[in-house]
């Protein structure tokens, strides 16, 4: 097992999630397969200069069938029939020889309640058997279905039935009992190698809970009013402290930290993370709900409406051209040599519309990744600049029609301008006072923050540990956590085909973990920022302290195009396809070919999420922007621009923009095409001197003091708002009412009372005061 894991990690690190076939296994393949492997490798090395835009639509989740299939590893495949067998044995004993689909609603409900009672038996084996029968119901009683659509129909019906009889609450209690099972934990800790069998009970429970959350949150116009009311009630309960006096997400976070501490290595972490992600998504809301909440809060605060919806604007943007292949560059150089004597006119004084020179966008020499070929980044000429052809002086230059974003200015910049003006012209500076108590709305986000606040630093460290272990760039280490507990079989493969299948399963397993963690972090950051800025800053700062920034950069320091186009899936083994169709014979060629999709949805989704997280951590934070510079992120990010997808390119360009002023004049001079792309695709901000490096922010900065000041503000916020036992007078609200302040009795010192007349003459009567200027 250790040998296979090592091979899988090394191959993923080398080719970014491609085939894990090693050299010995490749030699055992038929000649035709080896030829296709070599051609694929050659295609990868030649670049994707002719590739079209990736037809990817960013959303909260992938399509429902894809989200269902990713719950199960391919190693779990035989358990589908085991679940069916457990259900049918219970069904024949208590009901009849009829089919489940032939019974009426009353009979369905009676059997569901009978199964629910069976979960309370003492014997573990009997309890597991009943849980498998319930899982088969949640899987749509697929043996009686002839199509995937029928499976999904019966899934919805059965799951709403199970929720109605109280199954979810019983599952939470059982899950708590399994989490606290010290015997199972100590047994797993002593084992030299953990496999799928060690997490059986937990996997069955988590599977049912995930299917219930994922199915119920899917809205269907055909749903009855009763189902819609059930959905809203379940959503409220899931985000409230009803389960073990805490939201379900807090309990799952506890499982994550227990796993990472080494006390429970048998926890099926992929399933825990998927359930955690979908619970947060369901209770707090996705990107559309975030936009709705933002609009509503701006109306409450009487702020101007938002100029646009960012995701909708990005969807209408075009992607830039990917890097040219090596042959294209050689051809360009030959053509340029033939026309060296010709004079090419440029737009005088405008560096953004200069003539293209492929030598310009050169990566820095300090690139720390030698395993990848560095290529320049030419943009589409009809998108960024006019064609570089000679034209007479009288001809007008055609500038781009318009920029996609409305310009913005920060309130902080306006306040800084007004404050400096007051100080300069009238010598008057306003003082900051406490605003007193505030009304805290007990929404799902607030309840979740209160629940995870005591252990939030540990939760962030645990998530990043798992993300590091699942990253394609991570090598196999003996001291790293084992995230493969719910994918490795009890008996290791003995043939090349079995080894290839398990290799695909392992890579797919890691990709799904990255997808779940990136979505969890992004959703929490966005919701906390909308709920209260210091909640966002608290989480963000602990991510930074846990080295999230270099970890994400490490993730992108790979052949990112190979990662996005990885074929780590076997579609005929995906649920629900595998339970309603006859399984064809798997061959080495079919496994190596993978699916026919242009790209892997989950991997592109993960990359965009990680880039958005990196943007949120570094935005307006000079100390963190300098971390991007120190870790030499510019060449890593520029390579990510090879992916021809507008949304991903936009967030890469944003990260390059914030550090441009720190990279020096020579870098800007050598990367004018990247600068042009930033100018055209990223939002403009008033008084933003990003392209020239003249800003005060680019000067030496006390970065440690910046983070310490932010941390002090966050601690004051948490202490004032959530510490019920706090006695610090600095955190008590200040009385700002003029009448009550003047009415208070103040005991003056004795020496002041004796010299009161002198003080009054010196400090009041002898000093001229311009009351008009002060009042204005």
N, C-alpha and C positions, 0 to 999 in steps of 0.2 A: 504493500500500500504506500509506504513512504517513497519508494522508487517512482511509482506512477505520479504521486503528487509533485515530486520534484521535477519530473519531466513536464508535467502540465504547467507548472509555474514558469519554468525556463522558457517554454515555447510561447506562452502568453506574453512574457516580457519581451521576447525577441520579435514576434510578428504582430503584436497588438491584438491578439484574440483570434488568430487564424487557426488553421488546422494544427492539431497537436501531434501529428504523425512524426515520429522521430526517424533518424536515418535508417535504423535497422528495420523498422516497420515499413518504411517506404520501399526498401529493397525487396520486401516480401509481396508488394502489390504487383498486379499484372502490368505488363508493359504499357498498355493503353492508359491506365491510371497514372503511372509515373510520368508519361508524356503530358497529360493534362495538368499534373502538378507543376511541372517545369514551365509550361506555358502560362499558367496562372501566376507563378512567381515572376516570370519575365514581364507579364502585363503590369504587375504591381510596381516593378522597378522603372517601367517606362513612363509612369505618370498617367494622369487622367485628363489630358488637355482637351479631349473630345467629349468629355462627359457632360450630360445636360444638368440643369438644376435639379437638386434632390427634391422630389415632390413630397415634402414633409410638412405636416400641419401640426404645430405645437399645441398641445392640449393638456388637461389635467392627467389624463390616462390614455392608454392605448384602447383599441376596441375591446369590447367586453370579453369576447372569446379569447383574445390574447392574454388579458389579465387573469382569466380563469386558468389557462394552460400553464402560466408561469408559477402557479402555486405548487405544482407537482414537479418533482424531478423525474427523469425517465427511469431511474432506478426504482421508483415507487409503482411503476406500471402494473406489476402483478397484483397489487393490493386492490385495484378496482374490482376484480373478480372476487376477492376475499370479502370485500364490503357487501357485494351482492349476495354472496352465500350466507352471510350472517343475517341479512335482512330477510331473505326468503325462508330460512329456517324458523325465525320468529313469526313470520307472516303466516306460514302454513299451520303452525301450532295454534295460533290465537284467532285467525280469521277463517280462511277457507282456501280452496284451490283457485279462487278467482284471481284475476290480475289486479294490481293496485289501481290501474287506470280505469277499471270497471266498477269500482266502488263509488258510493255517494259521499257527500261531504261529511255526514255524521259518522260514517264508518272510518273515513280518513282521520277525523279528529279523535275518535276513540282509540285507534291504534297508535296515533302519535302520543297520546297521553299514557298509553300502556308502556311505550318505549321510554318515556320520560320517567316513569316510576322505576323502570329497570336500571336507571342510572344510579339509584340510591342503594343498590345491593352492596354488601360488604366485600364479596369476592372480587378481586381485581380482574380475573379472567372473564367472568360473566359481565362485569361492567364494561370492559373493553369490547366485548362482543356486541352489546347493546349500542355502544357508541359508534361502532362500525355500521350497524344497521341504520342509525340516524344519519351518518355520513352518506350512506347510499341514497337515502331520501333527499338529502341536500344536493346530491349529485344528479338528481332528476330521474331516479329509477330508470336508468338508461337502457336496461335490458328490454323494456317494453316500448322503446322508441326506435324509429327507423331513420331519423334525421337529426342533425344538430339543432335545428329549430325546435323540434319536439322536446329534446333534452332541456333546452333553455326554458321552454314553456313550463315544463313540470318542475324544473328547479325553482322558478319563481313561486309557483303554487305551493309546493311543499315547504319552501323556506318561510313564506308568510304564515303557513299553518304551524310550523314549528315555533316561530316567534310568538304566535298567538297563545300557545299552550304553556309558554314560560320556559322554553328550552335554553335560551341564551343565558338566563340567570343561573340555571343549573350548571351550564358549561363553565361559567366564570368561577363558580365554587369549586368544581372539579379541577380546573386549571390552577387555582390557588393551592389546592391540596397537592397537586403534582409538583408545583414549584417549591413547596416547602417539604417535599419528600427527601429527607436527609439521607435515607438509605440509598436511594437511587443516585443522589449526588456523590456520595462517598464511593459508591461502586464505580461510577464513571471516572472519577478522579484517579482511581487505582489502575484502570485499564490502560494498556500500552497503546491501543488503537481503538477508536470509537467508530461505530458503523451505524447504519440505518436502524438496526434493531434496538439500539439503546434509547431511541427517542420515540418509540412507537406510540405510547399513550399520549404524549404531548402532541405529536403530529396529528393524530386523529382529532383531538379536541380543537387544535388551532385550525385545521382544515375546515371543520364545521363552522367555527366562528368567522373565519375569513369569508367563506361562501355566503354566510348570512349578511355580513356587513356589505360586501361587494354587490350582492344581488339587490338588497333592499334600497341601497342608495341610488340604484339605476332607476330613473324616472321613465315611465311609459305612459303615453297619453291614454292608453286603453285601461289603465289601472282604475279600479273601482274607488269610490270615495272612502270606503273603509280602509283599503290598502294605503291610500294617501295619508289618512289620519294616523295609521299605524306607523308609517315611515317617519312622520314628524315626531311622534311620541318616542320612537326608538332613537331618533337623532338626539332629542333632548336628554333622554336617559343615558345615552352613551357618553355625553359630554359632562354629565353631572356626577357628583361624588356619591353615587348610589351603590356602586359595586365595591365592597370592602372599604367604604367611606372615602373613595377616591375615583376620579375618572378612569375609565378602562386604559387610557393611554399611559397614565402614571404607573399602573401595574405592569404594563408591557415594558416601559422604560426600566423598571426594576429588574425585569428578566434580562434585559440587555446588559446592565451593569454586573449582575450576578454571573452571567456568562463570561464577560471580559475579565472578571476578577479571578477566574480559574476554578471557582467553586461548583460550577455546573456546566462542564464542557459538553454535555450531551444535549443541551438545549438546541432545538432546530431553529437556528438563528434567522435563516431566510424567511421562514414562515412568521416568526415573531415580528420581523421588520416589515413584512408586507401587511400584516394585520395592524401594526402601529401606524403605518402610512395611511391605510384606508380609513382607519378610525379618525385620524386627524383631518383627513380630507372630508369625511362625511360630517363630522361635528362642527368644524370651523368653516368649511367651504373652500371651493377651488378658486381659480383665477377670475371667473366671472362674478362670483359672490364677493371676492375682494374688491373688484371694481365697483360693484353696487354699494358696498359698505363705505367705500371711500367717497363716492358721490353723496351719499346720505350724510356722512359726517361733515363734509364741506358745507352742505346746506345748513346743518345745525349751527355751525360756527360762522355762518354768513360770509363764507369765502367765495371767490369767483369760481365758476364751474371749471372742470378740467378741460384743457384745450383739445385733448384727444385720448383715445384708449391705446396704450402703447402696443399691446399685442396685435390689435387690428391694424395699426399703422405698419408694423413689421411684416404682417402677412402680405401687404401690398407691395413690399419692397422687392427689388430684384437682387439676386446674388451676384457677387463679383466673379470674374473668371478665375478658375484655379490656375496654379502655376503651369507654365509651359513645360513640355517634356524636354529631355536632353536633346533629342533630334531637332525639335522646334527651335531651341536656342541656338544650335549650330547653324541651322538654316538662316535664322535672323542675323547672326554674325556675318555670314557670307554675303547676304544681301546688303548689309550695312557697309561692308568693305567695298562693294561695287559702286555704292553711291556716296562715298566719302567726300567726293569733290563737290557734291551738290549742297547748296545752302538751304537750310530749313528754317523757316521763320517761326518765332515763338511769340507768345503774348508777353510783351515787354513789362517787366516789373511784377508779374503775377506768377509766383512759383507753383501755383496749383494747376496751371495749364501749360506746363513745359512739355517739350518734345520727349517722347519716351526713350530711355536708354536702359537696356537690360542690366547694365553694370551698376545702375543707381541703387536699386533695392537690395543691397548686399547685407546679409546677416552679419552680426557682430562676430569678430574673431574670438570673443570669449565664450562662444557657444560651448556649453559643457556636455553636449550629447554628440558623440562621434559615430553613433550607430546609424544615423539617418542622413540621407543626402539632402543638403540644403539647396533650395531653389528660390529664385526671386519671385515676386508677386505682381505680375502685370495685371492691370485692371482692364475691364472691357472698355474699349475706346469710345463706343457710342454711349457709354453710361457716365464715365468720369470726365473725359476730355474730348475736344473735337479731333477729327482725324489729323495726324501730323503731316499735312501736305502743304507745299508752298502756296501762298495766295498773295495777291497784290496788296499794298498797304491800304488801299481804299476799302477793301472788303471788310465787312464787320465780322467780329468773332461771335460764334453762337455759343453762349453760355448755357449751362443746364437750365431746364425750365423752372425748377424750384427745388427746395430742400424739403424733406419729409416731415420735419418737426417744427412746431412753433417754438421760438426762442423763449428762454426762461431766465429769471434772476432770483437768487436766493434771498429770503427775508433777512438772513444774517448779513448779507452784503449791504442791503438797504440800511439796516440798523447800524452797521459799522460806519457807513457814510454819514448818517444823521448824527451819530455820537461824536464823530470827529469834527463835524461842522459845529455842533454846539460848543465843544471844547475850544475850538479855534476862534470862534467869533464872539462868544459871550462868556466863556470860561465857566460854563455850567454843565455838570454831568449828572444824569439821573441815577438814583441808587436803586438797586434791586431789593425788593422786600418780598417776604413770603405772602402767598395768596390765600393762606388759610386752608381749611379742610376742603376736600373736593368730593363730589359724588362719584362713586365708582359703580359703573354698570356691571352687574354680574352676568356677563355674557359667557359663552363657552370658552373664548380665548382667555378671559380673566380667570375663570375657574381652572383652566389647564395651567396657566402660569403660577397660580398659587399652589397647585399640586406639585409641580416640578421644581419650584424655587429652592427648597432646602437642599436638593441634590443635583441641581442643574449642571454644575461643573463636571461632576462624575458622569452624567449622561452624555455630555458633549465629548468628553475624552473617550468614552466607550464607543460611541458612534464612529469617531475618527479612527480608532483602533481597528474596527471591523472594516471600514472603508480602505484603510491601508492594506489589510490582509487580502482584500478583494481586488485591489488595483492591478491592472495588467503589468505594470512596471515593477511590482514587488516580486522579489525572488523568494524561493523557499528557505525559511530559516527555522531552526529548531526552537527558538524562543518565541516565535510568533503564534498567535492564537489559531486554532484549527476551526475554520468555518465550514468544513465539509462533513460535519456530523450527520446531516440529513440527506447526503447524496451518495456516500460510499457504501457499497454492498458488504454483506458479511464475508462473502468469498470474492476475492479479487479476480479480474478477468484472466482467462488463459489463452485466448486467441486474439489475433490482430483486430478482428471485427469488434469483439467485446471491448478491447482496449480503446479503439477509436470511438465507440459509442459512449463509453464512460468519460473519455477526454472531452467530447462535445458537451456532455452533461455537466462536467466540472466547470468548464468555461462559461456555459450558460448560467450556471448557478451563481458564479461570481458576478456576472453582468447584471443579474436580477437584484443582487444585494446592493450593487452600486446604484442602480436605478432607484431602489427604495430609499436608501439613505440620502441621496441627493434630493429627492422629492420631500422627504421629512424635513431636512434642514431648511430648504427654501420656503416651504409652507410656514414653518414656525417663524422664520425671520420676517416674512411679509405680514403675517397676522399680528405678531408682537409689535411691529413697527406701527401698524395701524391702530392698535389698542392703546399703547403708550410708548413713546420713544425710548424711555429708559429700560423698558422690558426688552426691546430690540437690542439696545446697547449692551445690556448685561449678557445676553446670549452671544452676541457678536464678539464681545471682548473675551469671553471664555473660549470661543472657537479660535480666536487669534492666539491666546495663551497656549492652546493645545496644538499649535503649529498647523492650523488648517490651511493657511496660505501656501507654505512650501509643499504640503501634501497635495493640494490641487495642482500646483505646478508640476510636481512629480508625476501626477496622473497624465498630464498633457505632454510630458516629455517622452513621447512614443510616436510611432507611426499612426497618427490619429485617423488617417484615411482608412487604414487597414482595420482599425478598431470599429469604425462606423459601418464598414461594409462586411464585418465578420459574419460568418454563416454558422454560428453555433446554435443550430436548432435542427430538429428532425420532425418535420411537420406531421408525418403520419403517426407520430407518437404523442402529439399534443392532444390534450383534453379540450373539447368533447369528441374530436374527430376519431380518436383511437377506440372509443367505446361503441361507436355505431357503424364503423367500417371494418372490413376484414383487413388485418395487417399484412401488407406485402412483405416479401422477403427483403431484408436489409442486406446491402452489399457495401463493400469498401468504396466503390465508385459513387453510390448514392449518398453515403455519408459525407464524402469529400466534396461533392457538388453543392450540398446544402440547399437552401431554398432559392427561389427565383427572384426574390425582392432586390431592389436596387440598393437598399441599405437596411441596417438593423434599427428598427424604430426605437427600441429601448436604449441602445447605445447613443444614438443621436440625442434623445431626450435627456439622458444622463449628462452628456457633455454640455448641453445648453444650461441645465440646472446648475452644474458646478461653476460655469462661467458667471451665471447670475449671482451665485453665492459669493464668488470672489469680488464681483463688482459691489455688492452690498457691504462686504467687510471693509473695502478700501475707500469707498466713496467719501470724499471730504475729510479723510484721515491721512494727514501727511506722513505720519510715522509708518502707517501700513503701506502707503504708496511707496515709500522708500524700501520696504521689504520686497516689493515687486522688483525694484531696481537691483537690490543687493543679491537676490536670488536669480538674477539674469533672466527675467521672464520674457523680455522682448523677443529674442529669437524663438523661444518656445511658442509664444503666442502667435508669432508671424507664421509659423508652420501650420498652426490650426486654421489659418485663412485659406488653406488649400481646399477645405470642405466647402463645396459650392451650395451653401444654404444661407439665406439672408439673415436669419435670426442669430445663428451662431456667429457669423461674421460680425454682426453689429456689436455683440457683447465682447468679442475679442478686440475690436477697434476701440471700444470704450476703455478697456483696460490699457491699451497702448496710449490712448489720449492722456489719461491722468498722469502717466509717468514721462510723457514726452519732454516736459520742461526740465526733468532731471537727467535725461540721457545725453545732453550736450549737443552742441551745434553740429558736430561732425555726423552724429547719428541722424539728425534731422535732414542734413544735406544728402546723406546716402540713402534715405528712405522717403524720398519725396512722393512716390506713388502711394505709399501707405498713408502719408500725410494727406494726400488728395482724397483718399478713400474716407479718412476720418472727417475731413471737411464736408464731404457730401452726405455721409450716412449718419453721423452722430449729431445730436442736438447742439445748437449753438447757445451759449450763455453770455449775457451782457457782461462786458468788462472782463471776459475770460481770455487771458493772454497765453493760452496753452501752447501755441505754435512757436513762440519766440523765446520763452524762458526768462522773461523779464519780471515775472511775478515775484512778489515778496515771499510767497510760499516756497520758492525754489532756493531761498537762502538757507544757511545753516539753521537748524531747528532743534530745540530741546525735545526730542521725541519722547523720552522717558517721562518728562514732566507732563506732556500732553496726555499720555495714557493714564498717569497717576491722577491727574485732575478729573478725567472722565470717570475713573474708578471711584473716586471720592463722591462725585455727584450720584453715581449709581447706588453706592452704599447708603447715602443719605435718603435716597428715594425708597429703597427697599426697607430701611429701618423705620422711616416715618409711616409707610403705608402698610407694611406687613408684620412689623414687630410689635406685638401687643404689650410687651413688657418694657418697652423703651422708656427711659427716664431722662434722656439728654435734653436739656432746655433748648438747645439749638434747633431741635426738630419740632418743637412746639409751635403752633401757628402764632403769627404776630397780629396784634390788634392795630388795624389801620384806620379805625374810626377817630376823627379829629376830636369830637366832643368827649368820647369816653377817655381818650388819652389825656386831654387837658383836665378832666375831672378827677384823675387819679391823684392821690396824696403821695408826694415824693419827699422823703426826709433828706434835707441838704446838710452837708458837713458844717460843723460849727465855725471853722475858719472862713468858709465861704459866706456864711451869714454875717460875720463881723465885717468883711470887706466887700459887702454887696454893692455899696454905692460906688466904690472905685472900679469894680468890674463893669458896672453899668455904664459909667462914663467912658471907660477905655474901649469896651467892645461894642457899644451900641451908639451912644451919642456922638462920639468923635469920628465915626466911620461913615462916609457917604454911601448911600445905597441907592442904586438906580432901580426902583421898583418896576418901572415900565418894562425894562429889558428882562428882568427876572420873570415877570408874569408872562411875557411873550415866549 
